[in-house]
Amino acid sequence: MKSPALLIAATVALSAAFSSAQDDTRTAMPIQYPESKTVDVSDDYHGRVVADPYRWLEDVESDETAAWVAAQNKITQSYLENLPQRQAMRQKLETLWNYERYGLPEAQGESAASKTYLYTHNDGLQDQSVLYKTDSLEAERQVLIDPNKLSDDGTVALAGWVPTDDGDLVAYGLADGGSDWRTWKVRDVATGQDLDDVVRWVKFSGIAWMPDNSGFFYARYDEPVDGQAMTGTNENQKLYFHALGTNQSADRLVLQRPDQPKWGFSPEVTDDGRYLVIGNWKGTEPKTQVFLGDLRQDEVTVVPLIEGFDADYTFVASIDNTMYFLTDHEAPRRRLIAVDVDDPARENWREVIPQDDADVLESVSLFGETFYASYLKDARARVARFGIDGTARADLSLPGVGSVAGFGGKQDASETFFSFTNYVTPTSIYRLDLATGEVSLWRSPQVDFAVDDYLTEQVFVTGKDGTKVPMIITRHKDSQLDGRNRTLLYGYGGFNISLTPSYSPAIAGWLDSGGIYAVANMRGGGEYGRQWHEDGMRLKKQNVFDDFIAAAEHLIENNYTRSDRLGIRGGSNGGLLVGAVMTQRPELFGACLPAVGVMDMLRYHKFTIGWAWATEYGSSDEADQIDNLLSYSPLHNLKAGTCYPPTLVTTADRDDRVVPGHSFKFAAALQAAQGCANPTLIRIETRAGHGAGTPVSKRIEEYADLWAFLIEVLQ
């Protein structure tokens, strides 16, 4: 960001007691916010003229915006630094974060005399996890890639790594300062030295190696024009093959569709090396197509395998000419089907694992002749096993009630690994012997948190229209349900994403401070399959907000808390959630923490990948969507003179997913509209993005600010 052209002087009057949304009779000196000028800009949306007075804040690279950011951060930091709980909370979070964290091991060279294992590890307070190599799970390990040495401030993150089948090479992606852009390099595993290969401007794509290590497939966008790398629209993704030892400029174009600028491509190579499988997506709606390339040919020709964008098709595995896909085609809770490459007509598809009567099939892996199928049952995991013909076998025994992930590896692997976690159990790594079915613990972190002192319970909330909405509540065993507990309610509710239990040192810090933590699984998510998602999107988006409001009211009615002690938080689509409900029901909440939120529902699709969300939200380009978007768009529903809850908006200057202009405009409008002394602040992180890859040190500082703010205002 450019240096400010001017400094805006401002002062902040601090008080030990700022008013809440329910009790604004307490005296507090109002904060003197930086000036946010207004401009005479408006747009006509299908006959609806809508003013946009803070349009200038969309230009995140301008000197004027930089000055505004600097002034807002000065005010916010002055407020936060004087909170009595901030320093103690920061120290507590540093202690809670200081524990060993392991990633899932990957074994390469399965048929060789010895294997090579790769896995990540963080000693606790390292800004970024380190990638290690070793010959066995208990042998001495060696550093392969340490991203902490790639920048002085820890903001260059290892954003992905893919080894070759023999484990000789690993391609690894780097993210700079939180951006979604990836730069891929290749490292020799034996020597630890990089090859000359560098692939740039990759976004929303992994890589897929050829089995002979000759190169890899990847998808990228054209290099952005100057000044638009962080805000310019991402369209016309192309699939390339990079031959090892050559310059990126010589990469072979495999697939492009200039007639379909919104199409994107995800490459995979089958375990036997016979086929290139290309997942074809457009937007974020889970409806895809599949293309296929025969890698046995000298010149690979890509042809359609599954067309129509009628459902989601996720490649699982292949045996000879039979390909297995996880799909919600004719199965809203998903099933596994087999498609014959030589005869792929839909009438010839074969069902292998049928849709479950109640649970959602989340993922499937094939090892030998056994499918491992991970299901969600009321947002909690179970893992079932099936034969190659779909015959049910015994479920895999899990360590408890929570979330699992993993089960990666080649089909001929002798072992695989999975993780287990819940809200009070740090992520542990388990090894599964695929020959015997034996499960053994590989790594279990030791944390400075009395996990046995806390309990987690699931309740079902009755939504506005009678829908039963699950909510998981975690609290200290000795907490009294007397309505006095500080409570934080979290939600997302969108894009078919399921919120499942997982441990977080940040949440442990909130619980340790005496707070209750609740997570609502609203419609719009993927917890109950396709219909659950579709009931919370586009013209039905209000269902999500109603479900969240019902969850808040349940917490109050059942004496977990009361309105002035209830905080709410969500990020990205969850930031939209918080912005929408705080403008619809400001009296219901004691504090609001919208993070990297989509706040301007009329212009979100004009930046980076925002156009892809139109399948979820609808867009202002569609005449039949404009009234619905305006009914909940947080920016457009702020009303002057309303007493809004204490609010701390958070965003980052290098967020190129939900560009920070959303939060800038919302914060400026909120400060102008605020009708009482409740603080309405914005915290803008530097050298950070949408969240992934944020250094541990920055995360500790951010959560110390958030929790200290909540403790201060939830009086």
N, C-alpha and C positions, 0 to 999 in steps of 0.2 A: 504494500500500500504506500502511496506517495506521502511525503511529509506534509503535515498541515500547513496551509498557506497563512493561517492566522490562528491565534489562540483565543478561545472563547472563555472569558472569565466567568466563574460561577462558584457559588458557595453552597454548602449543605449544612443545615442545622440538624444535629443529631440529638436524639432523645432515647431514653431507655424504653419508652413506650410509644409506639406508633399505633394508630387506631386500626381496628379490624373492620371488615366489611359489615359486621353486625353491630359494632359498638364504636361509632365514630364520635362519641361524646367526649372521649378522653382527649385532652389537649396535647397537641404536638405541633411544633414549628414546621411549616410546610417546606419541602425541599425546593430550592431554586434550580430548576432544570435548565440546561442549555437551551438557547433559542433554536427552535426548529421552524425555519421559515416555511411559508406556504406559497405555492405557485398556482396560477390560473390555468389548470389543465383539466380537461374532461373528455370523456369518450361516449359515443352513442352505441349502445349495445341493443340492437334490434328495437330501437325506439325508447330505450331506457338510457337517459343521459346521466352519467355517473362521474362525479368530480374525483380527481386524484391529486390532492394538493401536495403530497410528499413524493411525487414522481421522481424528483431530483435525487432522492436517496437510493434509487435503483442503480445509479452510476457509482458503483463501489470503488472505482479507480480514481474518481475525481478528487482534487484538493479540497473542495468544499465538503464532500462527504467524509474525507479523512479528518478534517477539523471537527466535524460533528461527532465522529466516533471517538476521537481523543477527548473531547469535552464530556461526552456521556460516560466514558470509562473513568474519567477523573472523579466525577460525581459519585458513580457507583462504588469505586474503590474507597473513596472517603467514607462512604456509609458503611461498607462491609468491614473495613479495617478497624472500625470502632465498635463493632459488635462484641459484646463481652464473651461470647462462646466461641468466637472464630478461631483463636489460637489454640485453645484446648481441643477443639474439634479437629483442627489440622493435625495436631500431634497424635490424636487418637486414630485418625484415618491412616496416618503414616505407619502406626503400629499394626493396624489391621491389614494393611496392604503388604506388609513385610513377611510374606510367606512364599514358599516355593510353588511355582505353577508349571505344570508340564502339559505339552501338547500330545496329541495322539501319535505314536510312532508309526512310521511307514517302513516296511521291509522290502528291499529291492534285491535282485539277483537270487530269487527263490530257488532256481535250479542249479545255482553255482555251488562250489564247495563251501563257500562262506557267504553270509548275507551282509548287507549294509543297512543299518537302521538309521533313519533320520528322524529327529524330533526337536521341538522347541522347548526351551526352559527359561524361566525368569527366576532370579534368585530372590525376588521380592520387590525391591525398589528400583530395579533397572527400568529405564524409560521404555525400552523395547525388548521383547523376548529374543533370545539368541537361538540360531539353528545349529544343532550339534549332529555329529556323525559318530557311529560306533559299530563294532563288529558283533556285539551281542548286547542284550538288554542290561546286563549287569557289569559289562566291561568298562574300562576307562573310556571316556568320551573325548572328542576333539571338537573345537569350534570350527564350524564350516562357514557360517555367515553371522557376523555381529553387526546389526544395523546401528547399534549405539555409537559405533566409530565412524558413521557416515555423515554425522552432523554434530555441531557443537551443542545444540539445544535438544537433541533427541527427537526431532520432528521428522526424520526420514524413517519410514516404517517398512518392514518386510511384509508386503501385502499379498504374497502368494509364492509358492515354490512347488515345482513339479519335477521329480527325478525321471531319468530314463529307466526303462525296464531293467537294465543290468546294473543300475546304480552308479554308473561311471560319471554321469553329468547331472547337474540340476539347473533348470531354468528358474530364475527367481525375479519377482516383480517388486519394484520399489515405488512407494507413494511418498511424495514430497509435501510436507506441511499439511497433510490431511486431504489433499485433492484426490478426486477419483481417477485422475490420469495415472497411468502406470508406465514405467520404463522397465523393460525386461532385459536381463543379462543372463549369461551362461557361465557356470563355474565348474571346473574340474574337481570332482570330489576327492580324488587321491592327493592332488597337489594343493588344493585350496586356492588355485589361481583362476582368475577370470579369463575366458576367451575374448576375442575381439568383438564378438557379436553383441550388438545393442539394437533393441527394437523399441521405438518410441510411439507415443500418441495412441496407446492402447487403453481402452475404457470399456467396462462391462463385458470382458472376455477373459477366459483362461487360455491356456495353451495345451496343445496335444502333440506329443512326440511321435514321430515315425519309429517303428520298432527297431530299425537299424541305426538309430541316432543320427540320421542324415539331416534332420531338421525338424521343425515343428510348425503346426498350423495355429493361427491366431486371428483375431478380428480387431480392426482399428478404424478410427475416423481420420479424415484429412487433417493436416496440421492447421490449427486455428489461425485466423488472421491476428495480427498484432493487437494486443489489448483486449482480446475476447476469449482467452483461454479459460477464464473462470466463469464467464457468463454467456458465451455464444452458444447457439443451438447445436446439439449433437444429432446429426442426421447422416444418412448415407454411409452406414457402417459397411466395411468390405472385409471379406475373408481372404487371408494371404497364407502362403507357405514360405517360411524362411529357411533357406538352405544354410546349414552351418558353415561358417567360414566366409560368408559373403556379406556385402553391405546391404542394409535394409532397402536401399533404392532398387536393388535387383530382385526383391521378393516377388514371387509369382502370384498373380491375382487368381484366386480359385473361384470366388463367387461374389458377384455384386448385383444389385437390382436398382439401378438409377430410377426406374419407373415406380419403385416402392421405397422412397427415402426413409421411411420409418421402420423398415425391417432391420433386424439385427441377427447375428449368427453366433452360435456357440459350438465349437468343434470338439469332437471326441474320436479317438481311434479305438476300435475293438481290441480286446485282449489278444486275439489271434493275429492282429495286424492286417486283416483282410479288408476292412472297411473304414472309411471316414464317415462318421455320423454327425450331421449338422443340425442342431436344434435351431429353428427359425422362429423368432419372436417379433411381435410388434406391440409396443406399449407394455404396460405392467399386468394387463389382464392375463390370467393363466390359460391362454389359448395359443397353441403353437402348431407349426408344421415341422416336417422332418425331410431333409435331403440326404442323399446317400452317394458316396463315391467309392468305386472299386479300386483299392490301392495296389492290386496286382497288375493293373494296366500301366503301361509306360506313361500314357497321358491320361490323367484322372479326369473322367467326365462326371459331373455332378448331376443327379437326376432326382426328381421328387419321389419320396416314398409314402408320406402321409400328407395330404393337402386338405385345405378347407378352413383352417383356424376355428374348428368347431369345438375343440376341447384341448386339454393339456396332455402332451405326450413327452414323458421323460424317459430317455434311454437308460436301461438297467444293465443288460448284458446280451451277448449273442453266443449261439452254438451253431457252427456251420452257417447255414443260410437262414436260421431262425433268430429273430430279434425280439427281445422282451422289453415291453414298455409299461411304465406306470402311468395310468391315465384315469381321468374322470369322464371319459366317453361312456355314456349310458350308465354312469355310476358316480353320483355326486360325492360319495365317500371314498372313491377310487378303487381300482382293481388292477391286476396285472394281466396283460394280454401278450400273445405271441403272434408275430407277423412274419410270414414267409417272404423273404426278399424276392424270390422268383415269381411269387403269386400274391402280391400285396393287396389285392382287392378287399374291401371292408367285409364283404360277405365270407371271406376266408379267414378272418381273424379268429384266433382261438383264445378263450378265456382260461387262464391258468389259476389265478387266485381271485375268487369272486369278491364283490363288495361285501364288507362285514355288515351285520344287521344294525350295529350302532356305532362302532368305532371308525375313526378315519385312518386310512392307510397313508402314512407319511413318506416312507422310503422303503426300498427293497434292494438287497444285495444278493448276489449269487456266488456261492462257494461250492465247487464240486457239483453235486446234484442237489444242493439244499438252498432254498431261498430263505433269507432272514428278513422278516417284514416288521418294520417298526410302526406301531399304531399309537394314536392318541385316544385316550378314554377320559373324557371330561378334562382335557388339557394335561393329562398325566400319561406317561409312556408305558407301553407293554411291547414285547418283542415275540412274535410268533415265528414258527418254522414250518416250511412246506417242502415237500419233495418236488422234483423237477416236473412232475405231472400235476402238481397242485394239491397232492394229498397232505392233509394237515398232520403235523407232528407236534411234539410237546413244546409248549412255550419255553423260552429262555428265562431262567430264574434271574431276577434283577435284585440289586442290593436293597431296594426300598421303593417308596413312592416318590417319583420325581421325573427327571428328564434324562434321556439317553441320546448320544450322538456317536457317529463313527461307523464301524463295520465296513471300512474301506479295505482295498487290496484286490489283487488279481484273482480270477476265478480258481486258479490252481493253488492258491495260497494254503499254507498249513496252519496259519494263525491269523487272527484279526484283533483289533482293539476297539474298545468303546469307552465312552465317558459316562459318568453318572453324577447328577447333582440335584439339589433342591434348594429352597430358600435358606436352609440352615446347614446344608452339607456342602463344603467346598468340592469343586470338581475333582473326582478321583478317576484314575485310569485303570481299566481292567483288560487283561489278556484272555482271549477265547481260543482254546485249542480246538481247531476245527475237526480233528480226527476223533477226539474223545468227548468233545462237548464241555470239557472242564473250563470253568471260569476262575481266574486267579487275579488277585489285586496286584497291580504293578506299582502304582504310586498313589498315596493318599496324603494330602497336605495336612500339616499341623498348623492350626491357626490360633491366634491369641483372642479367641472368642468362645464363650461358654455356650456352645451350640445346644447342649442338653437342657439349658435353661429356657429354651424357646419352643413354642409349638406352632404348627401350621395347620389350619383347618380350611376346608372348602365349604362354602355356603352357596345357595342358589337364590338369586334376587329375582323378584317379579318385576319385569319391565313394564313400561307404560301401556303396552298393548297386550300384556299377559305373558310375554315370552320369558322363559326361565334363563337367566344369565348367570353363569358361574363366576364366583369371586373367591380368590384364595387370600386368606388373612394370616399374617404371621405376627406374633406378639410374645412378650415374656409370659411365662407360665403364671407369674404372680400378679399380672396386671389386672386391675379391677375394672369391670365394665360398668363404670359409673358416669360415663359421658364426659370425662375430663381428660382423656388421653389425647396427646398430639398424634394425629393420624395422617399418613400420606397415602393417597389413592393414586395409583398409576394405571394408565391405559394406552391403547394404541388403536385397535379397531379399524383395520383396513388392509388392503392389498393381499388378502388371503394369508396373512402372517399370523401364526399362533404364538401366544405368549405362554410359555411353559416354565415351570419352576427352575430357578438357577441361583446359585450363591453369588453374592457380590459383596466385597469388603465395604463398598459404599453403603449398601443397605444394612450391613452389619453395624456400621457406625450409627445409622439412624435408629436401629433397634436398641443399641447399647445406650443411646441417649434417653431411652424410655419411650420411644415412639412405637406406634403400630404401623405396619406396612401392609397395604391391600392392593391386589391386582385384579382388575375386572376384565373378563374375557368377553368383550362385547361382540355384537354382530359386526360384520366387515372383516373379521379375522378368519382364520382357517380352522378353528378348533372343532367345528362340526361339519366341515366339508363345503362343497360349492354353494349350496343354498344359504348357509350361514354367512358366507362371504357376500353373495349377491344381495342379501337382505340388508346390507349396510353400505351399498355403493350407489353412485349416481342419484337418482331421484329418491332413493331410500336412505340417503346418508343421515338424515335426522334420526333414524333408529339408533345409530351409534351414540349420538349425544344423549338421547333419551335413556339408553341403557346405562350410560355412565352416571347420569343424574340419579337414576334409580339406585345404582350402587352406592352413591354418596348418601342418599336418603336412608338406605338400609343401615349404613354404619351409624347414622345419627339415631334412627328409630330404635336400634338395638343396643344403644348406650356404649358403643365403642368410643364415640367422640361426640362433639357438638359442632355446629357450623363454624364458630370462631376458632376452633382448634383443628379444623380439617383443611389440609393442604392437598393440592392436586398437581400432578406432573405428567408430562408426556413429551416425546421428542419426534420431530419430523411430522408424519401424519398424526402422531400423538400431540405434537405442538399445536396443530390445527384443532384437535380435539379440545385441548385446554382453552385455546382462544375462543372457540365457539361456545363452550358451556359457561365460561366466565362472563361472556356478553349476554347470554340468555338467562343465566341465573346468578347474578353477581352476589346476591345475599346468601347464597348457599355455601360459599367457601370462605375460609379464613386466609388463604394464601394461594397464589397461582404461580407455577413454574413452567411456562411454555418454552421448550427448547427447539432450536433450529426448525421452527414451524412453518408450515405453508399457510400464510396469513392473508394473502391477497388472492382470492379464488377467481378473480377476473383476469389476472395477467400471469399466473404461475406457468402457463404453457409456453411462454415466450423466452424462457431461459433454459440453457443447457438441456437436460433430459426431461424437463417439465412436461413437454408435449406428450410423453409416454403415459402420463397419469390421467389423460382425458378419458381413458377407458374406465377408470375408477371413479372420477369425479364428474365427468362431463366438462365441457369447456364453454367459455363465453362466446365462442364461434358458433355454437349451436343455439338456435333461437328457443328451443324447448327446454334448455337448461338454465337460462340466465336468471329466471326468478328463483329457482331453487338455490343456485350458487349465492345469490344476493341474500337469501334468507338466513344463511349461516356464516358467510365469509367474515372472519374475525375483524378484519380491517374496516369493513363496511357496516358493522353492527355496533360500533362504539357510539354511545350517545352522550353528548355534552352534559355535564352536571350530574352524572350518575356516580355514586360512590362505588368504585371498583375495589376488589380485595387487594391487599398488598401483593405486588407482582414483581418478579425478577425474571425478565426475558433473557435468554441466553442464546448466543449464536457465535460464529467464528468467521474471521475475515477471509478464509480460503475454502469456505463451503461452496463447492460447485455442484452439489446435489440440489439442496434447497438454498438458493442464493441468499446471502444475508440481507439483501434489500427487503425481503419479506419482514424480517424482524425489525429492521430499521424503521420502516414505515409504520408498523404496528406500534412500536414503542413511542414514536413521535406523536401519533394520533392518540394513544392512551394517555400520555402526559397532558395533552391539550384537553382531553375530555374529562379527566379525573375531577370528581366533584367533592372530594374530601381529602384529608391529610395522609391517607394511606400511600406509602411509597410505591412508585411505578418506575422501576429501574431497568436498565439493560446492561448486561455484561457481555462484552465482545472479546473473545479470545483471539490472540494473534498466533500466526503460524499453526493453525489448526483448521479442521474441516468439519465434515458432517458427524464425525465421531470416531470412525475406525482409524486406528493407528495413533490416536492421541497419546502422547507420552504419559507415563504413570505420574510423573511430578505434576503435570498440568491437571490430570484427573483428580488428584488429591486436593489441589488448590481449589478446583471448581466445586467439588462436593463439600469442602469445608465452608465455602461461601454459601452454598445452597442450604445446607443444614443449619448453619448459624443464622441465616436469614429466617428460616422457618421457626426456629426456637425463639427468635426475637419477636416475630409478629403473631405467632399462634399462642397468644397469652390467655 
